[in-house]
Amino acid sequence: MRIPDEIRDQLSSKFGVLFPHLDERQRRLLMGTEARLLGHGGVRAVARAAQVSETTVRKGGHEVIVQSIAATTTRTGLRVTAELDTNTYPTGVRIADAEMAALPLTRHTFHGDWNYALHPQPSPSVPAARAPEPEWDQSLLSDPALTGMTCRQPTDLTATLAPEGDTQRGRPPRLTFPEQVLATVLHLRAALAAEPLAVLFGTSRTAMHRTLLKNRRLLEKHGISIPPATTPPTALATLQARVQTQIDAADKIKTTC
């Protein structure tokens, strides 16, 4: 977006008045704030108005963000320390769904897709021998011990949600709507996050996130509650073993490549 000339002229006048009274850091903060307020194209416009490099304006913008984060407080006394990481990192790195599923995450109740705690997981010096995985059967996903439902209830739930949930727009979904409902039940009942569910159902993490969000809204709209299991279902161990097997398979492919 091109910033109008009159805006740049106003900025030039403002900087001409204020800059003589500010030190170098205060000037950067002012320029960074103005650039953020202007949005797209703001860095270039501010740099031209102040007759400085765009790098200087960006640095000021970063300092504004860091200070805003560091100024966060709560009534219980939370204090935040923030600083800009100036290291360079490779871009375009992709994390496989199986790798994400293996992370020891505890998701928060509020927007668990974004808010979660990552727990340390020390690696043993000598890998423990793992018992052979039993032959995988996709029907295990609908085991009543996992879903907390009778064989008929998932079908009835699917029929209830289908008029609003089983709508196809654009590309057909990889999962059928009954599979989407089953994934949502496992998510709520067995506390399975989107990453392992994506591995188990053979879909992407992004698609699973969308599925869970859509169906949770539908359940809420219909006043349907799926309470979590009071104790982890025994069959959950089989699902975890299946996810681990898929992770190992993905690692072998990477090593071969």
C-alpha positions in Angstrom: 0.0 0.0 0.0 1.4 3.4 -1.0 1.4 6.0 1.8 0.0 9.4 0.6 2.5 12.2 0.1 0.6 14.4 2.6 1.2 11.7 5.3 4.9 11.7 4.6 4.9 15.5 4.8 3.2 15.5 8.1 5.7 13.0 9.4 8.6 15.0 8.2 7.2 18.1 10.1 6.6 16.1 13.2 10.1 14.6 13.2 11.6 18.0 12.5 10.0 19.4 15.7 10.6 16.4 18.0 13.9 15.0 17.0 16.1 17.8 18.4 14.6 17.0 21.9 15.1 13.2 21.7 18.1 10.9 22.0 18.9 8.3 19.3 16.9 5.5 21.0 13.9 7.7 21.6 14.0 8.7 17.9 14.0 5.0 16.9 11.0 4.3 19.2 9.1 7.2 17.7 9.8 6.0 14.2 9.0 2.4 15.0 5.7 3.5 16.5 4.7 5.6 13.5 5.6 2.8 11.1 3.5 0.3 13.0 0.5 2.7 13.0 0.8 3.1 9.3 0.8 -0.6 8.6 2.0 -2.0 5.3 4.4 0.4 3.6 4.9 2.3 6.9 8.6 1.5 7.3 9.5 2.9 3.9 7.4 6.0 4.4 8.8 6.8 7.8 12.4 6.1 6.6 11.9 8.6 3.8 10.3 11.2 6.0 13.0 10.9 8.6 15.8 10.5 6.1 17.1 7.4 7.7 17.6 3.8 6.6 14.6 1.3 6.6 16.8 -0.9 8.9 16.8 1.8 11.5 13.0 2.1 11.4 12.6 -1.7 11.6 14.9 -1.8 14.6 12.8 0.9 16.3 9.6 -1.2 15.5 11.2 -4.3 17.1 12.1 -2.2 20.2 8.5 -1.0 20.5 7.2 -4.6 20.4 9.7 -5.8 23.0 8.9 -2.9 25.3 5.1 -3.6 24.9 5.7 -7.2 25.9 7.9 -6.3 28.8 5.3 -3.9 30.1 2.8 -6.7 30.6 1.6 -7.0 34.2 -1.2 -8.7 36.1 -3.0 -8.0 39.4 -1.2 -11.1 40.8 2.2 -9.5 40.2 3.4 -11.1 36.9 6.6 -9.5 35.6 7.8 -10.1 32.0 11.3 -9.8 30.7 11.6 -9.6 26.9 14.5 -9.0 24.5 15.0 -9.1 20.7 16.6 -12.3 19.4 18.9 -11.1 16.6 20.1 -14.5 15.6 19.3 -15.8 12.1 17.4 -19.0 11.5 16.6 -21.1 8.4 13.1 -20.5 6.9 10.8 -23.0 5.3 11.4 -25.7 8.0 8.5 -28.1 8.1 7.6 -30.2 11.2 5.8 -33.4 10.4 2.5 -34.1 12.2 4.0 -37.3 13.7 6.9 -35.2 15.2 4.5 -32.7 16.6 2.4 -35.5 18.1 5.4 -36.8 19.9 6.0 -33.6 21.8 5.1 -33.7 25.5 2.5 -30.9 25.4 -0.2 -30.0 27.8 -2.8 -27.9 26.0 -4.6 -25.1 27.9 -8.4 -25.0 28.0 -8.5 -21.6 26.3 -7.4 -22.0 22.6 -5.2 -25.1 23.3 -4.1 -25.0 19.6 -2.1 -21.9 20.4 -1.6 -22.0 24.2 0.2 -25.0 25.7 3.0 -26.0 28.1 5.9 -28.0 26.6 7.4 -30.3 29.3 11.1 -31.4 29.3 11.6 -35.0 28.3 15.1 -36.3 29.0 16.3 -38.9 26.7 17.7 -42.1 28.3 21.3 -42.9 27.6 20.3 -46.5 26.6 17.0 -46.7 24.7 14.6 -49.0 26.4 13.4 -52.0 24.4 9.8 -51.5 23.2 7.4 -54.3 23.1 6.2 -55.1 19.5 3.2 -53.2 18.5 0.0 -55.3 18.0 -1.4 -55.3 14.5 -3.1 -52.1 13.8 -6.9 -52.1 13.2 -8.5 -48.7 12.3 -11.7 -49.9 13.9 -10.0 -49.6 17.3 -10.6 -45.8 17.0 -14.3 -46.4 17.6 -13.8 -48.8 20.6 -16.5 -47.9 23.2 -13.7 -48.0 25.8 -12.2 -45.0 24.0 -15.3 -43.1 23.0 -17.4 -43.7 26.1 -20.3 -44.4 23.8 -22.3 -47.5 22.7 -21.8 -48.6 19.1 -25.0 -46.8 18.1 -24.4 -43.4 19.8 -21.6 -42.2 17.4 -24.0 -42.8 14.5 -26.8 -40.9 16.1 -24.4 -38.0 17.0 -23.2 -37.9 13.4 -26.8 -37.7 12.1 -27.6 -34.9 14.5 -24.6 -32.8 13.4 -24.6 -33.7 9.7 -27.1 -31.1 8.4 -24.8 -28.3 9.5 -21.4 -30.0 9.6 -21.4 -32.3 6.5 -21.2 -29.5 4.0 -18.7 -29.6 1.2 -17.2 -26.4 -0.1 -14.4 -26.6 -2.7 -12.1 -29.5 -2.4 -13.7 -32.6 -0.8 -12.3 -33.2 2.7 -9.9 -36.1 3.2 -12.0 -37.4 6.1 -15.6 -38.4 5.9 -18.0 -36.6 8.3 -18.4 -39.7 10.5 -14.6 -39.8 10.8 -14.6 -36.1 11.7 -17.2 -36.7 14.4 -15.2 -39.7 15.8 -12.0 -37.6 15.9 -13.8 -34.9 17.8 -15.2 -37.4 20.3 -11.7 -38.9 20.9 -10.4 -35.3 21.3 -12.9 -34.5 24.0 -13.2 -37.9 25.7 -9.6 -39.1 25.6 -7.8 -35.7 25.5 -6.1 -36.5 22.2 -4.7 -33.4 20.6 -4.9 -32.5 16.9 -1.4 -33.8 16.1 -1.8 -37.5 17.2 -5.3 -37.5 15.8 -4.0 -36.3 12.4 -1.5 -39.2 12.4 -4.2 -41.7 13.4 -6.7 -40.6 10.8 -4.2 -40.0 8.1 -4.8 -36.3 7.6 -2.9 -33.1 8.1 -2.5 -31.2 11.4 -4.1 -28.1 9.9 -7.1 -30.0 8.6 -7.6 -31.7 12.0 -7.4 -28.4 13.8 -10.2 -27.0 11.6 -12.3 -30.2 12.0 -12.1 -30.0 15.8 -12.9 -26.4 16.0 -15.9 -26.8 13.6 -17.4 -29.8 15.5 -16.8 -28.3 18.9 -18.8 -25.3 17.9 -21.6 -27.6 16.5 -21.7 -29.6 19.7 -21.9 -26.4 21.8 -24.7 -25.1 19.5 -26.7 -28.2 20.0 -26.1 -28.3 23.7 -24.2 -31.6 23.5 -21.5 -32.3 26.1 -18.9 -35.0 25.8 -17.2 -35.2 29.2 -13.6 -36.3 29.5 -12.8 -39.8 30.8 -12.1 -39.8 34.6 -9.2 -42.1 34.0 -7.2 -42.7 30.8 -8.8 -45.5 28.8 -6.7 -48.7 28.6 -7.0 -48.7 24.8 -5.3 -45.4 24.7 -1.9 -47.1 25.0 -2.6 -48.9 21.6 -3.2 -45.5 19.9 0.0 -44.0 21.4 1.9 -47.0 20.2 0.5 -46.5 16.7 1.5 -42.8 16.7 5.0 -43.7 17.8 5.3 -46.3 15.0 4.4 -43.7 12.5 7.0 -41.3 14.0 9.6 -44.0 13.7 8.7 -44.6 10.1 8.9 -40.9 9.3 12.4 -40.8 10.9 13.6 -43.7 8.8 12.4 -42.0 5.6 14.3 -38.9 6.6 17.5 -40.8 7.4 17.3 -42.6 4.0 16.9 -39.3 2.2 
